[in-house]
Amino acid sequence: MKKKLKRTIKEFFKPSEKLNHESLYEMIENLQYRISDMESEHMIMMCELRKLYTLVGKEHTNEN
């Protein structure tokens, strides 16, 4: 496991001709978009979870 991790890290930081400032900028920009999308999905999931909690709470109080 450690060897695989070390190899992955070395590959990531290994200089390559493909990696230039523009592509790095694009990668960062894409990551920002993905993070933004994930935050939005998280908020939607939290709202749905709250709805479920209130629904279960109402059903639970009706049983008593």
Contacts in CASP RR format, 6 or more apart in sequence:
PFRMAT RR
TARGET T0000
AUTHOR 0000-0000-0000
METHOD contacts of the structure
MODEL  1
MKKKLKRTIKEFFKPSEKLNHESLYEMIENLQYRISDMESEHMIMMCELR
KLYTLVGKEHTNEN
END
